[in-house]
Amino acid sequence: MRNDSMAERDAIGPRIIGPEAERHLDWVEVARAIEAGHARPRAQMEDVFLRRGADTLLNRSAWIEGLGIAVKAATVFPGNRHRPTIGGAVNLMSDEDGSLRAVLDFALVTKWKTAADSLLGALRLARPDSRELLVIGAGTVARSLVEAYRAGFPGIRVTLWNRTPARAAALAAQTGAALAPDLAEAVRRADIIACATMATEPVLRGAWLQPGQHVDLIGAYRPDMREADDDTLRRARLFCDSRRTTIPHIGEFRDPIARGVIAEGDILADLYDGPALARQSAEEITLYKNGGGAHLDLMVACHILEAVERAEATAEP
């Protein structure tokens, strides 16, 4: 039997949700929505790529029983000169009847999913008294990480480092962060090190790490990409958001596993393992690989839609 809310949705059509929804979102709440999503049945996921020369269409799909279905369609046109190189949308469908509930802005979902995923990893693995954050990178994701970590660790001091100092200086001016002239020294001083680069060769060295630190790796998403060296992986207790989306596909784990530097069993837990994804002592070094995945897009898209609907209900006379 169809309920009143389903009938109403049929009458008005799917919601279109754009960047204006950000005013209804909170970083810690989005991180907790991702955490709650992993208490549900494990997601079914599939990625499909279509290519035309350098141009790519990526469809990432996820279905979580009891939550819904999401298809994130992303176009990557690297040759665009006067338009964005990446576009797309997230289609959110009902688990109950398959109807289209909402179409959400691609950049909105990606921004909040990516940084909230890293924040959740840090809330579970970093020392609660962490006071110094180093962000390596100065792009769009780095900006979101500054916002997210400040929300999750109030009062944390943020330092930026980037291969191109001018980009780091520009982001520092916009966010009020400090600049790190020397990367090795900045790593040694940090409680949390978040890497959001496009590096194919490691920028973070394990020799620089200190007891008690937490390492958050975001940037690598292809088999040929690495942000941290082998020594970093040997020294840390290793975790990730999803074994399925990281171990087979991303160089951060795939490469050192293939060469025998670490074993697959050295990745101790992902978010589906619940309490196992946790720090055990104040002295250990923890490492969290943020691999993304359509299941996270689904969890965050559902949360965004619900946050918008709650705000509208509260505003009604």
Secondary structure, 3 states (H helix, E strand, C coil): CCCHHHHHHHHHCCEEECHHHHHHCCHHHHHHHHHHHCCCCCCEEEEEEEEECCEEEEEEEEEECCCEEEEEEEEECCCCCCCCCEEEEEEEECCCCCCEEEEEEHHHHHHHHHHHHHHHHHHHHCCCCCCEEEEECCCHHHHHHHHHHHHHCCCCEEEEECCCHHHHHHHHHHHCCEECCCHHHHHHHCCEEEECCCCCCCCECHHHCCCCCEEEECCCCCCCCCCECHHHHHHCEEEECCHHHHCCCCHHHHHHHHCCCCCHHHEEECHHHHHHCCCCCCCCCEEEECCCCHHHHHHHHHHHHHHHHHHHHHHCC
